[in-house]
Amino acid sequence: MRRILVSAIALSLLAPSFSAAQRPGGGARPGIGMSMPTYRPEAMRSGVLDDVATARRQAIRREEGQAEQQTRIAIDAAYERDPLGHWRRRGEIVMAAASPDAASAAQALGLAMRRAQLLPASGLILYTFAVPAGARAQDVVAALRAARPGDAIDLNFVYDFEGGQSAGARFNAVQAPPGPGAGGRRIAAVIDSSLPIDRETLAGVTLRTERFGPGPGKASAHALAVAAILADTAGHAGLTLLAADVSEAGPLPGASAASIAQALDWAAGAGAQVVNISLTGPPNAVLAIVVRRIAARGVVIVAAAGNAGPRAPAPYPAALPEVVGVTAVDRDLRIWRRATQGPHVDFSAQGVKVTAAGGEWSGTSLASPVVAGVLLRTLETPEALARQVRDLGAPGRDTVFGFGFVAGR
């Protein structure tokens, strides 16, 4: 009896440990001073939300990657690079000729005509041809040049817009200062992408727009900023602004040589006294002959000097002898670190952290319309302007600042 009682007591003493071992999670019951784990639904909810956010970010990255890949495929389908890395429209050759017989020579070489446009101000016909399948575009250009040595023939290169926005833009009105030419007949052209709808920024300016190139154009704040700077410098009153949209309809930003040539001819025919081109690219025979003929009519052509760095090759059309090339300096008249230097630089103007159309911009394309605006406002020649500017850098004209600094405002 005594032995049975001792066994019962022993079992009763072991029971708590045994039951603790059977509890989910095992282990003994917490003693005095130990905290019990607390069920926190907000922690569980936070973890679920984190998982959802992570999954969403991954999905966005996948979509962005797919979109980028599709863009690359579209670019490769419509464009190609030359050995120097310049973009051009795939399989397209452009020719500017005074005679309609030029088309027959091209077609005899197997080229299919895509477009033919009359350039009345230049006295030329602009042809665009497609290279036969399997042929190298460079070889076809060489053969066509041999057949038509008196015509301008080249690949249809794509030119870059030279300027970048460094702060958000909210398109506000630009207050134009009075100028000597205010109230007179003043017509300027801006060759860029399409202008966004914004009546206040160009208030008081008579605006005419035209689209060049196949397919729909693309509106950009860059075009509005360039137009606003030119109008601000020249004075809004009495100013007619011809806005030529030459932007590529395809996925590659920029403008083709053919579209720029058409826009130049349109601007000259519409009476433009000054044309601003904030685009840069390689030399092109078609663009060169149109520039030469337009300049011979007395039209002043001003272009950005380039953003590829001080040692980069001189870009076109700024490097053409008939074009006024403009580089960018900051408020302290220091050359912009990315400005391309060389003998193509004629003037310098403020183009670093420039406030225009409600945004802040940097680039030689923002300096170019300053000089264009001054030339239009004063109705002076570039040669006369060169005698009045503030000399910077080495005495006289140099490859960094050109003849010197042009103050726009």
Buried (B, 14 or more C-beta within 10 A) or exposed (E): EEEEEEEEEEEEEEEEEEEEEEEEEEEEEEEEEEEEEEEEEEEEEEEEEEEEEEEEEEEEEEEEEEEEEEEEEEBEEBBBEEEEEBBBBBBBBBBBBBEEEBBEBBEEBBBEEBBBBEBEBBEBBBBBBBBEEEBEBEEBBEBBBEBBEEBBBBBBBBBBBBBEBEEEBEBBBBEBEEBEBBEBEBBBBBBBBBBBEBEEBBEEBEBBEBBBBBEEBBBBBBBBBBBBBBBBBBBBBBBBBBBBBBBBBBBBBBBBBBBBBBBBBBBBBBEBBBBBBBBBBBBBBBBBBBBBBBBEEEBBBBBBBBBBEBEBBBBBBBBBEBBBBBBBBBEEBEBBEBBBBBEBBBBBBBBBBBBBBBBBBBBBBBBBBBBBBBBBBBBBEBEEBBEEBEBBBEEEBBBBBBBBBBEBE
